[in-house]
Amino acid sequence: MSAAADPAAPRPRSALRRLARRKLAVLGLVLIVLTVLGAIFAPWLTPYDPNEQMFDGLTITGAPMPPGGQFPLGTDLLGRDLLTRILYGARTSLIIGIVANGIALVIGTVVGVTAGYVRGLTGAVLMRFTDLMMAFPALLLAICLAAIFSPSLWIVAMVIAIVNWVQTARVLYTETTSLAEREFIAAERTLGAGHMRILLRHILPHLVPMIIVWGTLGISTTVLLEATLSFLGIGVQPPTASWGNIIFENQTYFQAAPWLVFFPGMAILILALSFNLLGDALRDVLDPTQRGRD
């Protein structure tokens, strides 16, 4: 019995229809699409370079310009257009979110599925290593790794991937263990199917919905972790625009120019919330036990 024939397997069209009925999920998806489009078309949406320090970007007293007129979101302490830096910062957050979360998903899937299917000594060693990684606070471990390596966009992505794969591994391990004991898997073994065929044709297809859900939710966590590392000065380094380092650079003007913290903070909040809304909806839509509850 294949994954496609399993009555519990979610049907794509039905899942899309159920997802479209969830207003918060649609709102989250729209906000994500707008953020992606803003990041891609940033050079056409703003006439400024993100690192351009403009002579008219500061007041006579040398303070940042408030929002309005030539600068819709104001300028930062160096006279750079804040809207431009936020748009280019979206590129940083999305690249790290997709790359870091993609690597974490691959590592977590390999570890979790291998441990859940093979079990025995191999599975025990893999899961004890996973438990060991989970014992370390993720932020503290990320700070230590980021401090050891020279901070850059790709190093930050690798550091976040290293600390974020454990949750995926744990969840997929539990699900794979359950799948490996089901009747259709036993029937495949009886018919002489090899391990790779069982994994690729029967177990992994059942795990795809869960991987999609954790991948979506994981981007939210990744965006927040990248912003935290950049704010602490060990993430993406200036002058590369990042929402976290925009707040870090302008925190001294928090009272005099609150928009310098408010707007990038709202960007982080909106993107993280959007992925959470979409991920929660996907979890309900792709979970066969939730059918008929909408």
C-alpha positions in Angstrom: 0.0 0.0 0.0 1.6 3.3 -1.1 1.4 6.7 0.6 -0.8 7.9 -2.2 -3.3 5.2 -1.5 -3.4 5.8 2.2 -6.8 7.3 3.1 -5.0 9.4 5.8 -2.8 11.2 3.3 -4.0 14.8 2.7 -5.2 15.7 -0.8 -3.6 18.9 -2.1 -6.7 20.5 -3.6 -8.7 19.8 -0.4 -5.9 21.2 1.7 -5.8 24.4 -0.4 -9.5 24.9 -0.1 -9.4 24.5 3.7 -6.5 26.8 3.9 -8.3 29.5 1.8 -11.1 29.5 4.3 -8.8 30.5 7.1 -8.7 34.3 7.1 -5.7 34.7 9.4 -3.7 32.2 7.3 -4.5 34.1 4.1 -3.6 37.4 5.9 -0.3 35.8 6.9 0.4 34.6 3.4 -0.4 38.0 1.9 2.0 39.7 4.3 4.7 37.2 3.5 4.2 37.7 -0.3 4.3 41.5 0.2 7.6 41.2 2.2 9.1 39.0 -0.4 8.1 41.4 -3.2 9.4 44.3 -1.3 12.8 42.6 -0.8 13.0 41.5 -4.4 12.0 44.9 -5.9 13.7 47.1 -3.3 15.9 48.8 -6.0 12.8 49.9 -7.9 10.7 50.8 -4.8 13.2 53.3 -3.4 15.6 55.7 -5.2 18.3 55.5 -2.5 21.2 53.1 -1.8 20.8 51.5 1.6 24.3 52.8 2.7 24.0 56.2 1.2 24.5 59.0 3.7 22.6 62.0 2.4 23.4 65.6 3.2 19.7 66.4 3.6 19.1 63.3 5.7 19.8 65.0 9.0 18.4 68.1 10.7 20.4 71.3 11.2 21.3 69.9 14.7 22.5 66.6 13.2 19.5 64.6 14.4 17.7 62.0 12.3 14.9 63.3 10.1 11.3 62.3 11.2 9.0 60.3 9.0 7.3 62.3 6.2 8.0 64.0 2.9 11.1 62.9 1.1 11.7 60.1 3.7 8.4 58.3 4.4 9.9 56.4 7.5 12.5 59.0 8.4 16.3 58.6 8.4 18.8 57.0 10.8 21.6 58.6 12.8 23.8 58.6 9.7 21.3 60.2 7.4 20.3 57.0 5.5 16.8 56.4 4.4 15.1 54.1 6.9 12.6 52.7 4.5 15.4 51.7 2.1 17.3 49.9 4.8 14.2 48.1 6.0 13.5 46.9 2.5 17.1 45.7 2.0 17.0 44.2 5.5 14.1 42.1 4.5 16.4 40.4 2.0 18.8 39.5 4.8 16.0 38.1 7.0 14.5 36.1 4.2 17.8 34.7 2.9 18.9 33.6 6.3 15.4 32.4 7.2 15.2 30.2 4.1 18.8 29.0 4.0 19.2 28.3 7.7 15.8 26.7 8.0 16.3 24.6 4.9 19.6 23.3 6.3 18.0 22.7 9.7 15.1 20.8 8.0 17.6 18.5 6.1 19.6 17.7 9.2 16.6 17.2 11.3 14.9 15.0 8.7 17.9 12.8 8.2 18.6 12.4 11.9 14.9 11.9 12.9 13.9 9.6 10.1 17.1 7.5 10.4 16.8 7.1 14.2 13.0 6.3 14.0 13.4 3.8 11.2 16.6 2.0 12.1 16.2 2.3 15.9 18.5 0.0 17.9 21.9 1.4 18.9 22.1 3.7 15.9 18.8 5.3 16.8 19.6 5.5 20.4 22.9 7.3 19.7 21.3 9.8 17.3 18.5 10.7 19.7 20.8 11.0 22.7 22.9 13.4 20.7 19.7 15.3 19.8 18.8 15.4 23.5 22.2 16.7 24.3 21.8 19.5 21.7 18.4 20.3 23.1 19.8 20.7 26.6 21.8 23.8 25.5 19.8 27.0 25.4 19.5 27.8 21.7 20.3 31.5 22.0 23.3 30.9 24.2 24.7 28.2 21.9 24.1 30.5 18.9 25.9 33.3 20.6 28.9 31.1 21.4 29.1 29.8 17.8 28.7 33.2 16.3 31.4 34.6 18.5 33.8 31.8 17.5 33.4 32.3 13.8 33.7 35.5 11.9 30.1 36.9 11.6 28.7 37.1 8.1 25.4 36.4 6.4 26.3 32.8 5.6 28.0 32.1 8.9 24.9 33.3 10.7 22.7 31.1 8.6 24.9 28.1 9.4 25.0 28.9 13.1 21.2 29.2 13.2 20.8 25.9 11.3 23.1 24.1 13.8 20.9 25.1 16.8 17.5 24.8 15.1 17.4 21.2 13.7 16.8 19.4 17.0 13.0 20.1 17.3 12.4 18.8 13.7 14.5 15.7 14.5 12.6 14.9 17.7 9.1 15.3 16.0 10.0 13.3 12.9 11.6 10.6 15.0 8.3 10.1 16.9 6.3 10.0 13.7 8.7 7.7 11.8 8.7 5.2 14.7 4.9 5.1 14.5 4.8 4.8 10.7 7.4 2.0 10.8 5.1 -0.2 12.8 2.0 0.2 10.6 0.6 -2.7 8.6 1.4 -1.4 5.1 5.1 -1.1 6.0 5.1 -4.6 7.3 3.4 -5.8 4.1 6.1 -4.1 2.0 8.8 -5.8 4.0 7.0 -9.1 3.5 7.0 -8.5 -0.2 10.7 -8.0 -0.2 10.9 -4.2 -0.5 14.3 -2.7 0.5 14.9 -0.1 3.1 15.4 2.7 0.7 12.2 1.9 -1.2 10.2 1.9 2.1 11.8 5.1 3.2 11.4 7.0 -0.1 8.1 5.6 -1.3 6.1 5.1 1.9 7.5 6.9 4.9 8.8 10.2 3.6 5.6 11.0 1.6 3.7 10.7 4.9 6.2 13.0 6.6 6.0 15.7 3.9 3.0 17.6 5.5 4.8 17.7 8.8 8.0 18.8 7.2 6.2 21.6 5.4 4.6 22.8 8.7 7.8 22.7 10.7 9.6 24.4 7.8 7.1 27.3 7.8 7.1 27.7 11.6 10.9 27.4 11.7 11.3 30.5 9.4 9.6 32.6 12.1 12.1 31.3 14.8 15.0 31.9 12.4 14.0 35.4 11.7 13.7 36.2 15.4 17.1 34.5 16.2 18.9 36.4 13.4 17.5 39.7 14.6 18.6 38.9 18.1 22.1 38.0 17.0 22.4 41.1 14.9 21.1 43.3 17.7 23.7 41.8 20.0 26.4 42.7 17.4 27.4 39.1 16.5 25.1 38.6 13.6 25.1 40.2 10.2 27.6 43.1 10.4 27.1 46.7 9.2 26.9 48.2 6.7 24.8 45.2 5.4 21.2 46.1 6.3 19.5 43.8 8.8 16.5 44.5 10.9 18.4 43.5 14.0 21.4 45.7 13.4 19.2 48.6 12.4 17.8 48.6 15.9 21.3 48.0 17.3 22.8 51.0 15.5 20.0 53.4 16.4 19.1 52.3 20.0 20.8 55.4 21.4 18.1 57.5 19.7 15.2 55.4 21.2 13.7 58.4 23.0 14.6 61.2 20.6 13.7 59.2 17.4 11.5 56.2 18.4 10.7 55.5 14.7 14.2 54.1 14.3 13.4 51.2 16.6 9.6 51.0 16.0 9.6 50.4 12.3 12.2 47.7 12.1 10.7 46.1 15.2 7.3 46.1 13.6 8.8 44.5 10.5 10.3 41.7 12.6 7.0 41.2 14.4 4.9 41.2 11.3 7.1 38.7 9.4 7.4 36.3 12.3 3.7 36.5 13.1 2.8 35.9 9.4 4.8 32.7 9.3 3.3 31.6 12.6 -0.2 32.2 11.3 0.5 30.3 8.1 2.3 27.5 9.9 -0.5 27.0 12.5 -3.1 26.9 9.7 -1.0 24.4 7.7 -0.7 22.2 10.7 -4.5 22.0 11.1 -5.1 21.7 7.3 -2.5 19.0 6.7 -3.3 17.0 9.8 -5.8 14.2 8.8 -7.2 14.1 12.4 -8.5 17.7 11.9 -10.7 16.9 8.9 -14.3 17.8 9.3 -13.6 20.2 12.1 -13.7 23.4 10.0 
